[in-house]
Each structure stands twice: as structure tokens, then as C-alpha cells.
Amino acid sequence: MKKIRVLQFPISANNGVKQYAQINWEFIDKSRFSFDFALVRDLPAIKSELLATGAGVEELLASADSQRDRYVEEAAKMLRGKYDAVHLHTSFWKRFLIEEIAMECGIPKVIVHSHSAGVDITDEQTRRKAEATHRTLREQFGPSLATHFCACSQAAADWLFGDRIPKDQIVILKNAINLEKYLFHRSKREYIRKQLGLEDSFVVGCVGRMVSMKNHQFLFEVLAEIKHQIPQVKCLLAGEGPLEHTLRETAQRLHIENDILFLGQRHDIPDLLQAMDCFCFPSLFEGLGIVLIEAQASGLPCVVSPAIPDEAFVTPLAQALPLETGVWAQALCSIAREQPERQNMWEPLTAAGYNIRYQIKEVEKLYEA
């Protein structure tokens, strides 16, 4: 039987889009499907990693902005006659060029998949310009530019498609996870805490790139406020980004620099979640917030921003609170006092559709439709 060939586009960093596409590749029926990943930057480490999984890799390194003709030529050569489906992962509209090329090449399934609910650019002036461009282009988007429309949440669907695509034509695809990796294990928790020197600490954690939308600054202000009530508080930060230097300066200004562990880019997030006592997620916007799903799978109490989409609240462990330092400080102090027992979250996460072993069937249906 001929396999259904799918191109995942674009892979530009070791980010959430790559994570989503890669876990689908890990669990999809490889006797029926094959994946290629389109790299749009020179990413030798990611290229080697993907090839080691048995996936294919394409590279489209021409700039759509400054090398448009070359980009069109290379994209058409990459797409024409090779794929049954092109899965286009999108955060906000900059142009419709790859969509137009894919449709012109006669790809049977051109899938536009929204993964965000805002523009993730740190510089305010640049961000506002990008937001204006996105809104203008959103009003020009239509069914002629794709065959299928998906989103990780209703908020992400509204952000990318507006009213240009009827809601009943948009498929909400859950950002499912490998639950076995995240379920709570006491022995692993104790081992990781010992490794990090946190045996006697109240450990708050946050996972995400150090960019403005993740709102680390607010979390630091909360930590400074609770320091006198919980002197043993420590904060694990996993991630890197352009604001890291600024955040380190902020920590020094608030006199909490010794209470924050800047761990950088990590590949052991399931283990770090085991070590935490509370997960904090103060983002200004999210398409979904997959790490919140992971934190709940680990049985962690979670204090999060009201901007997180409803679909991410899959257990009673997650509570959305206004972004006010006093409110968050009170919530963290309450968790520190109560020290709630961690529970196995297999059943509620599976029932909510976030178990990749079941959710992958929905992805397979999309590619076969």
C-alpha cells in the first residue's frame, strides 16, 4: 500500500510547532504515513535529530521577503508532485505565498493550522506593525488558499481565521502529549530535587521562551512579594530568549537573583515538572499553552493567566487568576501551606483528548480525508 506523504512546514526552531509535528510523527502509523519536515533556516542539529527518527528533511532557505523569486522557485520544486498533504503551521499572517504555491501545485490537502492567538515579537513597535499586517491579511484570507483549516483552540482559530472561515469548517486538533512521560513519580521527584539542591524548598516553576508574551517579569514581582512569607521559595525557569539578560537584571533589582534557577533550553521538562510544587503560567496570550497540559498531567497545582484558552483547563488543578501580584502571591502561599498531594492524571487527560495514543487517530483521519 502506498504511504500518504505529508510535509510539515515550517520548522524554524526547536519550538512548539516542531514539538507538535514531531510527536505526531512518533506515534502515527508509519506503515501508512511518511513525514518530511521543511527547514526554513540552517538548522544542522535539528536536521540530524529528525533524520535519526526516520523522517525526511527538506530545506527551503531562500527568504520570502528579500528573495521572493528564488523562494517561489524552490518552494514549487519542493512541493510539486511529491506530497498528498502539506501541513502549514501558522501563528500570524505575514503573507499567503506558501499557501498559494501549494494550491497551484495541486497538493490534494493544504492544511492551515493556527497555533497562536497573538504576535510573539518583543519590540513593541515591530509587534504593532505585524499585528496591523495580520489583521489586514486576515480579511483577505479565504477558502481558495487551503483545503482544510485547523487550530489548537477556538481562540487560535478566531485569531487566524476571524469570520473568513465558518466555525463548522475548522477542526480543533488537541496538542496531545505522551502521558506516560509526565505522570507523577515520587522517587523521580526526590531524585531531581536532590540533583538541583532543592530538597527543602518550595519550588515554583515556569517553562517558556524568555519573550514578552510569557510575562516572566510579572512572576518575578510575585516571587519578590512572597519571599518574606516563604523564605525557602525557589523558581525553576526552563527556556531561553532575547529577554534573558533583562530578566536577570530584574531579579537582581528585586533581590531574588539567588532564588531563581535559569536553566536554559532543556530537554527534560517531564523531570523538571516532577521537581516543582507549583506551576506558574502568566502569559499575555497563548494559542493553547501545551506546557500547562503537561503540568496538569504531572499532578501539579497550576496558577495561570486569564488569557489561557479554555481548552487548556482540563483538570481542577489549573486556576486562572487576574494578573495582580497580590492575588497570585496569596494563591502561591496557600499552595505552600496546603502542599496538596499529587494525583495520577491519566484518566482526565485522556478523557479530555490529550493522550497522543488516541488523538493521533484524529490526525490520521485529517490526512486521509
C-alpha positions in Angstrom: 0.0 0.0 0.0 1.3 3.4 -1.0 2.0 5.6 2.0 0.4 9.0 2.4 3.2 11.6 2.2 2.9 14.6 4.4 5.1 17.7 4.6 5.3 19.6 7.9 6.0 23.3 7.2 7.8 25.3 8.5 10.4 24.1 11.0 12.3 27.2 12.1 13.5 26.4 15.6 13.2 23.9 18.4 9.8 25.3 19.4 6.2 24.3 19.9 5.4 23.7 16.3 8.3 21.3 16.0 7.3 19.6 19.2 3.7 19.1 17.9 4.7 17.8 14.5 7.4 15.5 15.9 5.2 13.8 18.5 2.7 13.2 15.7 5.4 11.6 13.7 6.5 9.5 16.7 3.0 8.0 17.2 1.5 7.9 13.7 1.1 4.6 11.8 4.3 4.6 9.8 3.1 1.7 7.7 0.5 4.2 6.2 2.1 7.6 6.5 5.5 9.3 5.9 6.6 12.7 7.1 9.0 15.2 5.7 9.9 18.3 7.7 10.7 21.6 5.9 13.5 23.5 7.5 13.4 27.3 6.7 16.7 28.0 8.5 20.1 26.4 8.5 19.5 24.0 11.5 22.0 21.2 11.4 21.3 19.9 14.9 17.6 19.7 14.2 18.1 18.2 10.8 20.3 15.4 12.3 17.7 14.8 15.0 14.8 14.5 12.6 16.7 12.3 10.2 17.6 10.0 13.1 13.8 9.4 13.6 13.4 8.1 10.1 11.7 11.3 8.9 12.6 13.1 5.7 14.0 16.6 5.7 13.6 19.4 3.0 15.3 22.7 3.2 13.9 26.0 1.9 16.4 28.6 2.9 15.6 31.4 0.5 13.9 34.5 2.1 10.3 35.1 1.1 10.9 38.8 1.7 14.2 39.5 0.0 14.5 36.6 -2.4 10.9 36.2 -3.5 11.5 34.7 -7.0 14.1 32.2 -5.7 11.7 31.3 -2.8 8.8 30.6 -5.2 11.0 28.6 -7.5 12.5 26.5 -4.6 9.1 26.0 -2.9 7.4 24.9 -6.1 10.2 22.4 -6.8 9.9 21.1 -3.2 6.1 20.6 -3.4 5.2 19.7 -7.0 4.2 16.1 -7.4 5.6 14.9 -4.1 3.0 15.2 -1.3 -0.5 14.1 -0.6 -0.8 16.7 2.2 1.1 19.9 3.2 0.5 20.8 6.9 1.2 24.5 7.3 1.7 25.6 10.9 0.9 29.3 11.3 1.0 31.8 14.1 0.0 35.0 12.3 -0.3 36.2 8.8 2.7 37.8 7.1 1.8 36.7 3.5 -0.1 33.9 1.7 2.8 32.9 -0.5 3.3 29.3 0.5 -0.4 28.7 0.6 -0.7 30.0 -3.0 2.2 27.9 -4.2 0.8 24.7 -2.6 -2.6 25.2 -4.1 -1.1 26.0 -7.5 1.0 22.8 -7.3 -2.2 20.8 -6.9 -1.5 19.4 -3.5 -4.6 17.4 -2.6 -4.7 18.6 1.0 -3.4 22.0 2.0 -3.9 22.3 5.8 -3.6 25.7 7.5 -3.2 25.1 11.3 -3.3 28.0 13.7 -1.0 27.7 16.8 -1.2 31.1 18.4 -3.5 33.9 19.5 -1.2 36.8 19.1 2.1 38.1 17.7 5.1 37.0 19.5 7.5 39.8 18.9 9.3 41.6 21.8 9.8 45.0 20.2 6.6 46.9 20.7 6.7 49.0 17.5 7.6 46.0 15.4 4.9 43.9 17.1 2.2 46.6 16.4 3.1 46.8 12.8 3.0 43.0 12.5 -0.4 42.9 14.2 -1.8 45.5 11.8 -0.5 43.5 8.8 -2.0 40.3 10.3 -5.5 41.9 10.6 -5.4 43.3 7.1 -4.4 39.9 5.6 -6.9 38.1 7.7 -9.7 39.9 6.0 -8.3 38.8 2.6 -7.9 35.1 3.6 -10.4 32.7 2.2 -11.1 29.0 1.2 -9.2 29.4 -2.1 -5.9 29.4 -0.1 -6.3 26.0 1.6 -8.4 22.9 1.6 -8.5 22.2 5.4 -8.5 24.6 8.4 -7.3 23.6 11.9 -6.5 25.2 15.2 -5.2 24.2 18.6 -8.0 26.1 20.3 -11.0 28.3 19.5 -9.0 31.4 20.5 -6.3 30.4 18.0 -9.0 29.7 15.3 -10.6 33.2 15.9 -7.2 34.8 15.8 -6.0 33.4 12.4 -9.3 32.9 10.5 -11.7 35.5 12.0 -15.0 35.1 10.3 -13.5 34.3 6.9 -13.9 30.5 7.6 -17.1 29.2 9.1 -16.6 27.6 12.5 -18.0 24.3 11.4 -15.2 24.0 8.8 -12.4 24.4 11.4 -11.1 21.3 13.1 -9.8 21.8 16.7 -6.8 19.4 16.9 -5.7 18.8 20.5 -2.0 19.3 21.3 -1.8 15.9 22.8 1.2 14.5 24.8 2.8 11.2 25.7 1.1 10.9 29.1 3.4 8.2 30.4 6.3 10.7 30.4 4.6 13.2 32.6 2.7 11.1 35.2 3.8 11.8 38.8 6.5 9.5 40.3 7.6 10.3 43.8 11.0 8.7 43.5 11.8 10.6 40.4 10.7 13.8 42.1 13.0 13.2 45.1 15.9 12.4 42.8 15.6 15.5 40.6 15.1 17.8 43.6 18.3 16.4 45.2 20.2 16.9 42.0 19.1 20.6 41.9 19.7 21.1 45.6 16.0 21.8 46.3 15.1 19.2 48.9 13.8 21.7 51.4 12.5 24.3 49.0 9.0 25.4 47.9 9.6 25.1 44.1 7.7 27.3 41.7 8.3 26.6 38.0 7.7 28.2 34.6 8.6 26.8 31.2 8.7 29.0 28.1 10.8 31.2 25.9 12.1 34.4 27.5 10.0 36.8 25.5 7.4 39.4 26.4 4.3 37.3 25.8 5.4 34.9 28.5 5.3 37.7 31.1 8.2 36.5 33.4 8.5 40.0 34.8 5.2 39.6 36.5 6.2 36.3 38.0 9.4 37.8 39.4 7.3 40.5 41.1 5.1 37.9 42.7 8.2 36.0 43.9 9.6 39.1 45.5 6.3 39.7 47.3 6.1 36.2 48.8 9.8 35.9 49.7 9.3 37.2 53.3 6.4 34.7 53.8 8.1 31.7 52.1 11.8 32.3 52.6 12.6 28.8 51.1 10.9 29.6 47.8 12.9 28.8 44.6 11.9 29.3 41.0 12.9 27.0 38.1 12.9 28.7 34.7 13.3 26.5 31.7 13.8 28.3 28.4 15.9 30.9 26.7 15.3 34.0 24.6 16.1 37.6 24.0 14.9 38.9 27.3 17.1 36.7 29.5 19.6 39.5 30.3 16.8 41.9 31.1 15.2 39.3 33.4 18.5 38.6 35.2 18.8 42.3 35.8 15.2 42.4 37.1 15.9 39.5 39.5 18.9 41.5 40.9 16.8 44.6 41.3 14.2 42.7 43.2 16.8 40.9 45.3 15.7 37.4 44.2 18.6 36.5 42.0 19.7 33.7 44.3 16.2 32.3 44.3 15.8 31.8 40.6 17.5 29.0 38.6 17.9 30.0 35.0 18.2 26.5 33.4 18.2 27.5 29.7 16.8 25.3 27.0 16.0 21.9 28.4 15.1 18.5 27.0 14.0 17.1 30.4 10.8 19.1 31.0 8.9 16.0 32.4 11.6 15.6 35.1 11.6 19.3 36.0 7.8 19.2 36.4 8.2 16.4 38.9 10.5 18.6 40.9 8.1 21.5 41.2 5.5 22.2 43.8 3.5 24.7 41.7 3.5 25.6 38.0 3.0 29.3 37.1 1.9 30.4 33.6 1.4 34.2 33.4 1.4 34.5 29.6 -0.3 37.5 28.0 -1.7 35.2 25.3 -1.4 31.6 24.1 -2.8 29.6 21.3 -3.2 26.8 23.8 -0.3 26.5 26.2 0.8 22.9 25.8 3.1 23.1 28.9 0.0 23.7 31.0 -1.4 20.4 29.8 2.0 18.8 30.7 2.0 20.4 34.1 -1.5 19.1 34.9 -0.5 15.7 33.7 2.2 15.8 36.3 -0.4 16.5 39.0 0.8 20.0 39.7 -1.3 22.8 41.0 -1.2 25.5 38.4 -1.7 29.2 38.7 -2.3 30.8 35.3 -3.3 33.9 33.4 -6.9 34.5 32.3 -5.6 34.8 28.8 -5.1 31.0 28.6 -7.7 29.4 26.3 -10.5 27.4 28.0 -9.4 24.2 26.2 -6.2 24.1 28.4 -8.2 23.8 31.6 -8.6 20.0 31.7 -8.4 19.3 35.5 -9.3 21.2 38.7 -5.5 21.7 39.2 -5.5 24.8 37.0 -6.9 28.1 38.3 -6.9 31.3 36.3 -6.3 34.4 38.3 -6.1 38.1 37.4 -2.6 39.3 36.7 -2.3 41.1 40.1 0.7 40.4 42.2 -1.2 40.3 45.5 -3.7 37.8 44.1 -1.0 35.5 42.8 1.0 35.8 46.0 -1.9 34.8 48.1 -2.5 31.7 45.8 1.1 30.6 46.0 1.2 31.0 49.8 -1.9 28.9 50.0 -0.4 26.1 47.9 2.8 26.2 50.0 0.8 25.8 53.2 -1.5 23.1 52.0 1.1 21.1 50.0 -1.6 19.2 48.0 -1.0 15.5 47.3 0.0 14.8 43.7 -2.5 12.6 41.8 -2.4 10.3 38.7 -4.0 12.3 35.9 -4.2 9.6 33.2 -8.0 9.4 33.1 -8.9 13.1 33.0 -6.2 14.0 30.4 -7.2 11.0 28.3 -10.9 11.9 28.5 -10.1 15.5 27.5 -8.4 14.3 24.3 -4.8 15.0 25.3 -3.4 11.4 25.2 -1.4 11.2 21.9 -2.1 7.5 21.6 -5.7 8.3 20.9 -5.5 11.8 19.5 -3.2 10.6 16.7 -6.2 8.9 15.2 -7.8 12.3 14.6 -4.6 13.5 12.8 -4.6 10.3 10.6 -8.3 11.0 9.7 -7.3 14.5 8.6 -4.6 13.3 6.3 -6.9 10.6 4.9 -10.0 12.8 4.4 
